[in-house]
Every structure is written in structure tokens, then in C-alpha cells.
Amino acid sequence: MIIDMHTHAWPDKVAERAREHLESLFQHKMVGMPTLNTLDKFMLKNHIDTSVICAVATKPQQVPSINDWLFGIKSRRYRVFCSMHPDYPQWENELNRIRVNGDGVKLQPEFQGFYADDQKAFPMYQVMEELEIPVLFHCGEELSGTMLVRSSGKRIINIKKAFPKLKIIAAHFGGFKLWEEAEKYLVGEDIYLDTSFFFGFLPDQKVRDLLFSHRPDRLLFGTDFPLVDQAQDLEYLARLGLPQILHERILYKNAENLLGS
């Protein structure tokens, strides 16, 4: 079994616009149109059982409509980490909707214009903790390299200290291109680290060392599809030659435990 904990897709009517915008911003070509149809084709090709689709509301008013779409596509094949924004005035009501209809929340502080450990977001984190809603943060730099780093490893650990029972996933192994800071603050902690845009940026031995240094029950396979073909990361993970039990934890067992039924 394979669960990809970090993917993206948009409704067909906005997919082309989203693709053009993100390819221009990141200077990185997607492997296909960012739609459910494309995702499904790649899942079949790469034998992926479940993809977690993550959505970001760059403006507060986008939150409910994005989530309505996600709620409508949720299934065993597509799990959904919903949009949320600290400036959305009805955030508490929306978290209750997500608790019933979704699987988690995705926050991307770079695009949403707030620092991850800003006190204004703390009431939202408290309710997420109480409702047991996992939250996935984009961490580290953006591919564009043009934005502030609003979600570094140090900021993520500040949140964990304030909300010790909050289920946090730090994407890109705790911080894209900031892996020294992630190693200092996050590795070994009770924080999930996903592998999206992590494989291939460091020497293989360093990647192995970091994987072995973190809690084996807090590692998640993620790709950031459609920015990459999942086959690329699956092949890289296999090449590392990890013990089978750890390999299985990364590919699906930890995600199963996090997502539940």
C-alpha cells in the first residue's frame, strides 16, 4: 500500500489558471494539469492507493468554497486537508465542518501572509488541538526563493510547545532548503515530517541519517504532486535501502494511523 500525504488538485474550471500561475511563480513545470483526472492517472501508474489533497486559501473569503469542493470529493481514494486562514472570521465554525467532513488542515504561511507562530493564530490552533484536527504546514523556503520564511523549524517547535497535543505535519522534512534548522529543532520531536521536495536535495547518506534520527512513527511519504511524478520519489525511497518495517511505516502505516478510517 502507498499513501501520498501531500498532493494538490484544483477543480477543472480553475486548474489551467492555477497551473500557469504556479509554474510562473516557481519556475518549475508541473508533470500535468493539476486536476483529479491527472492525479488519478498518475496514481494508477504508480500504484498509489490514497492521495491526500491539500488546499490553501490565499484569501480568507476563499475558505468555505474551497472546502465545499474538497468535502464533495473526499473518499477512501482522496483524503482532504482543507483550507483555513487565520483572518477568516468564521474560522471556528469552519473547523467544526472540517472535523466532520475533512481529514485535516493545510496552512501555507508564505502565501497567506502570517508567521506560523503568530499569536493571532493560537486560538485556531487550540481548537484544532481540541478537535484533534491534524495541520500540515508548508515549511522552509518556497521554490521561487523570493518570499520570507514564515514557517521555519524554530517557529513550528514554538507551536508544538504551546499546543503539545496538536498533530503537526511539517512539510518538506521540516523546511525546504532549511534542513539544518529542521534537524536542530524538529528531528526527534513529536512532529510528523513528510518527504515532499526533500529527496534528492541532500546526499543520500545524509537523507538516510535524518530518516533514522527521527521518530519512526512520525515519518510520512509525500510528493507535492503535480510538481513531481510520484515515481521519482518512490524510486528514490527504494534506493535508500531502508529496513522493510521503516519503509512500510513511511509509505503507508504512519499515514493510516494519522488519518484513521
N, C-alpha and C positions, 0 to 999 in steps of 0.2 A: 504494500500500500504506500501511496505517496500523497501527502497533503502539502500544497504550496500555500504558505501562510501570508504571502504578500504579493497580490496581483492587483491589476487595475482594469476596469472596463467602463465604458460610458454608454448611455442609450444611443441607438443608431443615429438619431437626428442630430446629435451634437458630437459624435465621435470624430468626424473629419476635422471639425474646428479644434477640438481638444488635441488631436494629433499634430496639426500644423503649429499650434501654439507651443506645445511642449517640445517638439523637435527643434523649433527655432530657439527656444529658451535654453535647452540643454545642449544643443549642437550634437544631438545623438539620435540616430534614426531608429524608429521602432521596427519590430520584426513583422508587423502587420497592423491593420486597422484595429483600434482599441475597442472592439465590440465583443459581446458574448459569443457570437458566431466564430470569431477568430480564436478566442480563448478556448472554446470547445474543441476546435480542430487541433490546436497545439496540445491540449490535454490528452486527446486520443492518441496523437502521435507519440507522446512522451509517457504514456501510461500513468497519468496523474488522476487520482480518484476524486480529489476535492481541491478546489481553489477558494481561497478567502479573498473576496473582492473588497478593496479598501477605497474609501471615498473621502475627499476633502472638500469642505465648503470654504472657498476663499472669501466669501461674503456671508455675514450672519444670516441674511434673509434666504440664502440658498438651502439652509439646513433641512427644513421639512420636506421639500420637494425631492431632494436627493434621496432622503431616507425612504420616502414613499416608493421610489423606484427600486431601491435595494430590498425593501420588505417584499416586494412583488416577485423578485427573482430568487429569493432565498430558498434553498433546497439542500439535500444532502450533498449535491454536487457543487453548489455555490453557497458558501457561507459568507456573511457580510459584516464588515467592520464599518460602521455607519459614520456619517459626517456629524460633527459637532463644532461649535465655535464659542469661545468664552464670552463673546459680545452678543450672542443670540439671547434675547430677553426671556424666552420661554424654555431655557435650557433644561430646567428640572423636569418639566412635563415631557420634553423630548427624550430625556434619559429613561423615563419610565416607559415610553413607547419602545425604545431600543431594548430595554430589558425584556420586553415581551416578544418583540418581533425580530430582533437582530442578534448578533453574536459579540459585538464589541464596538469600540470607537476608534477612529483614526484621527490623529491630530498632526498637522504639519506646520509648526510654528513659523517657519520661514515664510510660507505663503499666507499665513493667517495673521501675521504681524504682532505676535506676542512672544515673550520669553516663556519657555516651558515651565519655569518655576516662579512665574509672576504670581503674586498673592491673589490677583483678581481671578485666577483660575482655580484657586484652592477650594472654594465651595463646590465647584463642579467635580473636582477630584474626590472630595469627601463623599458626595452622593454616589459616584462611580464605585468607590470602595464599599459603601453600604449595600449597594445593589449587586455587587460582585460582577461588575461590567469590566472586562479587560480593556486596556487602552494601548494602542500602538502609536508610538511617536516616531516620526522621521527624526533621525539623529545624525548630527555631523553636518558637513558641507552639502550644498546642492551640486548637482552635476555642472551647473552653469558656473559655479565658483564665484558668483557675483553678489551673493547675499550675505547678510550677517549670519553667524551661527547662533541660533536662538535655542537650540536643543542639544547641548553638549553633554558628555558623560557626567560632568560635575552637576549640571542642572537636573539631570534625571535622578541622580542619587539624592539630591535635595528633596525631590518629590517623594521618593521612597522613604526617606527618613520621616517625613511629615505624615505619610499615609502608608504605614508598613504592610497593611493587608491589601493594598491596591495592586492588582495584577497588571504589571507594566511589561510591555514588549518594546525594547529599544532596537529599532530597525538598523540595518547595515552594520550589524555586530557592534552596536553601541555608538557608532559615529563614523559616517563615511569620511575617510581620509584623516580621521582623528582617533586612530586606534590605540595610540599610546595613552591618550586620556581615557578611552574606554577601558583599557587594561588596568589603569590606575584606580578608577572609581567603580566600574561595573562588573568586571570579571570576578566571578566567585560569589557575587551577591544574589539575592532572591529576585532576580530580574531576568525575564526572557530576552534572549538575544537572537535575532533572526539573521540569516546568512545572505540576505539580498544585497547585491552590489558590495560583496565582501571578498568572495572567491576571486583569486587572480590578481589582486592588488598588492599582496604581500608575498614573500617567498613561501613555498608550500610548507616548509618546516615550521615557519612562524605561525601559519594558519593552524597547523596541527597542534602546536603548543598552546595556542589560545583556546582551541576547542577543548583540549584536555584540562585546561586550567579552570574552565567554567563549570558550573554545576551541570552534570549530565542530563538532569531533568528540566533544564531551562534553556535548551538549545532547540531552535526551530528552523526548518528548511523554508526559505523564501527566495523569490527570484526577482520581483519587481516587474514581472511580465506586464506589458509587451515591450519593455525596454530591452529585454533579452529573451532568447529562446530558452525555455527551461532545460532543454537537453544540455546546454552548455554547463549549467551549474550541477546537474545530475552527474555528468561525466567527471567534472572536477571533484565532486564529493567522493565518487567511487575511486578515483585515482589516489586519494589520500590514504586509502587502505586502513580505515578505522576499524576497530573491533566491531563485529556484527551487531552486538547489542547497542552500542553507541550509534552506529549507522542507522539502525531502526528507530532509535529514540529521536534522532534528528529528522528523519524522513516523515514520521507519522505519529509515533507513540506519544511524544510530548504534546503535539498538537491535539490529538484525540483527548488527552486528559484536560487540556485547557478549554477546548470547545465543548466538551461533553457530548451528549447525544444530539 
